[in-house]
Amino acid sequence: MSFTATVAGQYGGTATGTVTFSSGSTSLGIVPLNGGAAVLTTAGLPLGTDSITAVYSGDSDFMGSTSNAVNQQVVVANPVPLVSSISPAIASAGGAAFTLTVNGSGFLTSSTVYWGSSALTTTYVSATQLTAQVPAGDIASAGIADITVQSPPLGGGTSNSAQFEVDTESGTITPPVFGSVTQTVTAGSPASYPVTLPAAVESASVTCLNLPKGATCSYVATSNTVNIATSAATPKGTYLVTVVFTETLAGASSGLIALPFLLLPLALMRKELAKWGVWASACLGLVLLAVAVVASVGCGRGDPTKPEPYPTHQVTSSGTVGLTVQ
């Protein structure tokens, strides 16, 4: 906090000398005039309302003087919130509403957890923990959501973000199984996590969420390991990392598998509509034909002179691993 006192003569001229700043009877500091002004910067004011005065010492041309008192309110600024981890960190698309626990520091009773840009109903547990209610609509489809905490001014602000993973719908995926879920390394050293993927997975790529600063991750299919490489700049601490696999599986997606069942009612309806006339029957026939063409394209049909590729589809599944950097 800074205070400025300006000394000027009634008939002009530039004053010299010093200005003593005080809070009540407590001296805050003595500052020499520079161009007729003295500036004091201090962090020593007590909480509450402080009465600040400035006393000019005078010089050979100017008499000393005392300013009027200025009241200054001093309060504790809200801390900037920090998110260290979230639990759970993974859900399946189409799942039910759930309670999210956010761990960190600097939380207030007025802090709010955000899912992307949407505020969640938040409960204060302590300065290091909040809980929030995540509605089912927020995990209706697969993707990644940013979790942050916002605290009001003075101070306060928005925290760093933790990423929440929404996997492909439950029942259509098998999560990866890690042989070792915790590793401890020194900064600059790598950590390796053996992993087993479902037998139906033909290929996979990996993305790691909530990595510490300076760390990267990769997947080695030949050895079935996830490697997290740290750097010398990676801060010490314990981190919960979400490993997201994008997997290519043999076979059509569940939507195409269900297509014959969707076509059956249309075929039966065509028989009923046939007695309405050729026009209605022909229109429905075109609908059936169009859907069938889409299905054939989805299954990889193309040039009949070339080998027909078998259908594949992609899903996302994930798991969490612990990384401690010493």
C-alpha positions as CSV (number, residue, x, y, z in Angstrom):
1,M,0.0,0.0,0.0
2,S,1.4,3.4,-1.0
3,F,0.7,6.9,0.4
4,T,1.8,10.2,-1.3
5,A,2.3,13.6,0.4
6,T,2.7,16.7,-1.7
7,V,4.2,19.9,-0.2
8,A,3.7,23.2,-2.1
9,G,4.4,26.8,-1.1
10,Q,1.6,29.4,-1.2
11,Y,3.7,31.5,-3.6
12,G,5.5,28.8,-5.5
13,G,8.9,27.3,-5.1
14,T,9.9,23.7,-4.5
15,A,10.1,22.4,-0.9
16,T,12.9,20.2,0.4
17,G,13.2,18.3,3.6
18,T,11.4,15.1,4.8
19,V,7.9,13.9,5.5
20,T,7.1,11.5,8.4
21,F,4.1,9.2,7.8
22,S,2.2,7.9,10.9
23,S,-0.7,5.6,11.7
24,G,-2.1,7.1,14.9
25,S,0.9,7.4,17.1
26,T,3.0,4.8,15.2
27,S,5.6,6.1,12.8
28,L,5.4,4.3,9.4
29,G,8.5,5.8,7.9
30,I,10.4,9.0,7.0
31,V,10.7,9.9,3.3
32,P,12.7,12.7,1.7
33,L,10.9,15.0,-0.7
34,N,11.6,14.6,-4.3
35,G,10.3,17.4,-6.6
36,G,7.9,18.4,-3.8
37,A,6.4,14.9,-3.2
38,A,7.1,12.0,-0.8
39,V,5.9,8.5,-1.4
40,L,5.7,5.8,1.3
41,T,5.1,2.1,0.5
42,T,4.3,-0.1,3.5
43,A,2.8,-3.4,4.3
44,G,2.9,-2.8,8.1
45,L,-0.6,-1.4,8.6
46,P,-2.7,-3.3,11.2
47,L,-6.1,-4.7,10.3
48,G,-9.0,-2.4,10.8
49,T,-9.4,1.4,10.3
50,D,-6.1,3.3,10.4
51,S,-5.7,7.0,10.7
52,I,-2.9,8.2,8.5
53,T,-1.1,11.6,8.8
54,A,1.9,13.1,7.1
55,V,4.1,15.7,8.9
56,Y,6.4,17.9,6.9
57,S,9.7,18.8,8.6
58,G,10.2,22.2,6.9
59,D,13.3,23.7,5.4
60,S,15.0,27.2,5.2
61,D,12.2,28.5,2.9
62,F,9.2,26.6,4.1
63,M,7.6,26.1,7.5
64,G,6.7,22.7,8.7
65,S,3.1,21.5,8.5
66,T,0.9,18.5,9.3
67,S,-1.7,17.1,7.0
68,N,-5.3,16.3,7.8
69,A,-5.9,12.6,8.9
70,V,-7.0,10.1,6.2
71,N,-8.8,6.9,7.3
72,Q,-7.6,3.7,5.5
73,Q,-9.5,0.4,5.9
74,V,-7.2,-2.6,6.0
75,V,-8.7,-6.1,5.4
76,V,-7.3,-9.5,4.8
77,A,-7.4,-10.3,1.0
78,N,-9.0,-13.6,0.0
79,P,-6.4,-16.2,-1.0
80,V,-6.2,-17.4,-4.6
81,P,-7.6,-20.9,-4.6
82,L,-5.4,-23.8,-5.8
83,V,-6.8,-27.2,-7.0
84,S,-4.4,-30.2,-6.4
85,S,-6.7,-33.1,-7.2
86,I,-10.3,-34.2,-7.9
87,S,-12.2,-37.4,-6.9
88,P,-13.5,-39.1,-8.9
89,A,-11.6,-38.0,-11.9
90,I,-13.4,-40.3,-14.4
91,A,-17.0,-41.1,-15.3
92,S,-18.8,-43.0,-18.1
93,A,-21.0,-41.1,-20.5
94,G,-24.7,-41.4,-19.7
95,G,-24.0,-42.1,-16.0
96,A,-25.9,-40.8,-13.0
97,A,-25.4,-37.6,-11.1
98,F,-22.6,-37.7,-8.5
99,T,-20.7,-35.8,-5.9
100,L,-17.3,-34.4,-6.9
101,T,-14.6,-33.8,-4.2
102,V,-12.1,-31.0,-5.0
103,N,-8.9,-31.0,-2.9
104,G,-6.5,-28.0,-2.8
105,S,-5.9,-24.9,-0.7
106,G,-7.2,-21.4,-0.1
107,F,-10.9,-22.4,-0.2
108,L,-13.5,-20.2,1.4
109,T,-17.1,-20.7,2.5
110,S,-17.9,-18.4,-0.5
111,S,-15.8,-20.4,-3.0
112,T,-17.6,-22.1,-6.0
113,V,-16.7,-25.1,-8.1
114,Y,-17.1,-24.7,-11.8
115,W,-17.6,-27.4,-14.5
116,G,-16.3,-25.5,-17.5
117,S,-18.2,-22.2,-17.4
118,S,-21.1,-23.6,-15.3
119,A,-21.2,-23.1,-11.5
120,L,-22.0,-26.2,-9.5
121,T,-23.8,-26.4,-6.2
122,T,-20.8,-26.3,-3.8
123,T,-20.4,-27.3,-0.2
124,Y,-17.5,-26.0,1.9
125,V,-15.8,-28.7,3.9
126,S,-12.5,-27.0,4.9
127,A,-9.9,-24.6,3.5
128,T,-8.5,-27.6,1.7
129,Q,-11.6,-29.4,0.4
130,L,-14.9,-28.6,-1.3
131,T,-17.6,-30.9,-2.6
132,A,-19.9,-30.2,-5.6
133,Q,-23.0,-31.8,-7.2
134,V,-22.4,-32.8,-10.8
135,P,-25.8,-33.3,-12.7
136,A,-26.2,-36.2,-15.1
137,G,-26.5,-33.8,-18.0
138,D,-22.9,-32.8,-17.6
139,I,-21.7,-36.3,-18.4
140,A,-24.2,-37.1,-21.1
141,S,-21.5,-37.5,-23.7
142,A,-17.8,-38.4,-23.8
143,G,-15.2,-35.7,-23.5
144,I,-13.0,-33.6,-21.1
145,A,-14.2,-31.0,-18.7
146,D,-12.2,-28.4,-16.9
147,I,-12.8,-28.1,-13.1
148,T,-11.9,-24.8,-11.4
149,V,-12.6,-23.0,-8.2
150,Q,-13.6,-19.4,-8.0
151,S,-13.4,-17.2,-4.9
152,P,-14.7,-13.6,-4.6
153,P,-12.6,-10.4,-4.2
154,L,-10.8,-8.8,-2.5
155,G,-8.1,-11.1,-3.7
156,G,-9.6,-14.5,-4.6
157,G,-9.9,-15.2,-8.3
158,T,-9.9,-18.4,-10.4
159,S,-7.8,-21.4,-9.6
160,N,-5.8,-23.6,-11.9
161,S,-7.9,-26.2,-13.7
162,A,-8.1,-30.0,-13.2
163,Q,-9.3,-32.1,-16.1
164,F,-12.2,-34.5,-15.7
165,E,-12.5,-37.4,-18.2
166,V,-15.9,-38.7,-19.4
167,D,-15.3,-42.1,-21.1
168,T,-17.4,-43.8,-23.7
169,E,-20.7,-45.1,-22.4
170,S,-20.4,-47.9,-19.8
171,G,-21.1,-51.4,-21.1
172,T,-19.3,-50.8,-24.4
173,I,-15.8,-50.5,-23.0
174,T,-13.4,-52.4,-20.7
175,P,-11.2,-50.1,-18.6
176,P,-7.4,-50.6,-18.8
177,V,-5.8,-52.6,-16.0
178,F,-2.5,-51.2,-14.6
179,G,0.0,-53.6,-13.1
180,S,1.4,-50.8,-10.9
181,V,-0.6,-47.7,-10.1
182,T,2.0,-45.7,-8.1
183,Q,5.6,-44.8,-8.9
184,T,8.1,-42.6,-7.1
185,V,10.9,-40.9,-9.1
186,T,13.3,-38.0,-8.8
187,A,12.7,-34.9,-11.0
188,G,14.1,-35.6,-14.5
189,S,13.6,-39.4,-14.3
190,P,10.8,-41.4,-16.0
191,A,8.1,-43.6,-14.5
192,S,6.7,-46.7,-16.2
193,Y,3.3,-48.3,-15.6
194,P,2.6,-51.8,-17.1
195,V,-0.9,-51.9,-18.5
196,T,-3.3,-54.5,-20.0
197,L,-5.8,-53.5,-22.6
198,P,-8.8,-55.6,-23.8
199,A,-7.9,-58.3,-26.4
200,A,-10.3,-56.7,-28.9
201,V,-8.2,-53.5,-29.0
202,E,-6.3,-53.4,-32.3
203,S,-4.4,-50.2,-31.7
204,A,-4.4,-47.4,-29.1
205,S,-3.1,-44.0,-28.4
206,V,-2.7,-42.2,-25.0
207,T,-3.4,-38.8,-23.6
208,C,-2.5,-38.0,-20.0
209,L,-4.5,-35.5,-18.0
210,N,-3.4,-33.5,-14.9
211,L,0.3,-34.1,-15.5
212,P,2.7,-32.0,-13.4
213,K,4.7,-29.2,-15.0
214,G,7.4,-30.4,-17.4
215,A,6.1,-33.9,-17.6
216,T,5.0,-35.8,-20.8
217,C,3.5,-39.3,-21.3
218,S,3.5,-41.9,-24.1
219,Y,2.3,-45.4,-24.7
220,V,4.6,-48.2,-26.0
221,A,2.4,-50.9,-27.5
222,T,5.2,-53.5,-27.9
223,S,5.8,-53.6,-24.1
224,N,2.3,-52.5,-23.0
225,T,3.6,-49.7,-20.8
226,V,2.6,-46.1,-20.2
227,N,5.7,-43.9,-19.6
228,I,5.6,-40.6,-17.9
229,A,8.8,-38.6,-18.4
230,T,9.5,-35.8,-15.8
231,S,11.9,-33.0,-16.2
232,A,14.3,-31.2,-13.9
233,A,11.7,-28.4,-13.6
234,T,8.9,-30.8,-12.5
235,P,7.9,-29.7,-9.0
236,K,8.2,-32.1,-6.1
237,G,4.9,-33.5,-4.9
238,T,2.3,-36.3,-5.4
239,Y,0.1,-36.2,-8.5
240,L,-3.0,-38.2,-9.6
241,V,-2.7,-38.6,-13.4
242,T,-5.6,-39.7,-15.6
243,V,-4.4,-41.9,-18.5
244,V,-6.9,-41.8,-21.4
245,F,-6.8,-44.5,-24.1
246,T,-8.3,-43.9,-27.5
247,E,-8.8,-47.5,-28.7
248,T,-9.6,-48.9,-32.1
249,L,-11.8,-52.0,-31.8
250,A,-12.9,-54.5,-34.4
251,G,-16.5,-54.5,-35.4
252,A,-19.2,-51.9,-35.9
253,S,-20.2,-49.5,-33.2
254,S,-23.3,-50.2,-31.2
255,G,-25.4,-47.8,-33.4
256,L,-24.7,-49.9,-36.5
257,I,-25.2,-53.2,-34.7
258,A,-28.7,-52.0,-33.7
259,L,-29.5,-50.9,-37.3
260,P,-31.3,-54.1,-38.4
261,F,-33.6,-53.8,-35.4
262,L,-34.4,-50.2,-36.4
263,L,-35.2,-51.2,-39.9
264,L,-37.6,-54.1,-39.0
265,P,-40.4,-51.8,-37.9
266,L,-40.0,-49.8,-41.1
267,A,-40.2,-52.9,-43.2
268,L,-43.4,-54.0,-41.4
269,M,-44.8,-50.5,-41.8
270,R,-44.2,-50.7,-45.6
271,K,-46.6,-53.6,-45.9
272,E,-49.3,-51.6,-44.2
273,L,-48.6,-48.6,-46.3
274,A,-48.7,-50.6,-49.5
275,K,-52.5,-50.7,-49.5
276,W,-52.4,-46.8,-49.5
277,G,-50.9,-46.8,-53.0
278,V,-47.8,-47.1,-54.9
279,W,-46.6,-43.6,-54.1
280,A,-46.5,-44.1,-50.3
281,S,-44.9,-47.5,-50.7
282,A,-42.3,-46.1,-53.1
283,C,-41.4,-43.2,-50.7
284,L,-40.9,-45.6,-47.8
285,G,-38.8,-47.8,-50.0
286,L,-36.6,-44.9,-50.7
287,V,-36.2,-44.3,-47.0
288,L,-35.2,-47.9,-46.5
289,L,-32.8,-47.7,-49.4
290,A,-31.2,-44.6,-48.0
291,V,-30.7,-46.1,-44.6
292,A,-29.2,-49.2,-46.2
293,V,-26.7,-47.2,-48.1
294,V,-25.6,-45.4,-45.0
295,A,-25.2,-48.8,-43.2
296,S,-23.1,-50.2,-46.1
297,V,-20.9,-47.1,-46.1
298,G,-20.5,-47.4,-42.3
299,C,-19.5,-51.0,-42.7
300,G,-16.7,-50.1,-45.2
301,R,-18.4,-51.1,-48.5
302,G,-16.8,-49.4,-51.5
303,D,-15.3,-50.5,-54.8
304,P,-16.5,-54.1,-55.3
305,T,-13.3,-54.9,-57.2
306,K,-11.2,-54.2,-54.0
307,P,-11.1,-56.3,-50.8
308,E,-13.8,-55.2,-48.5
309,P,-12.3,-53.8,-45.2
310,Y,-13.8,-55.0,-42.0
311,P,-15.5,-52.4,-39.8
312,T,-13.9,-50.8,-36.8
313,H,-14.9,-48.2,-34.3
314,Q,-13.1,-46.1,-31.6
315,V,-13.9,-45.7,-27.9
316,T,-12.2,-44.0,-25.0
317,S,-11.4,-45.7,-21.7
318,S,-9.2,-44.5,-18.9
319,G,-7.6,-45.1,-15.5
320,T,-5.7,-43.2,-12.9
321,V,-2.1,-43.6,-11.7
322,G,-0.1,-42.0,-8.9
323,L,3.2,-40.2,-9.5
324,T,5.4,-38.9,-6.7
325,V,8.3,-36.7,-7.6
326,Q,11.0,-36.3,-5.0
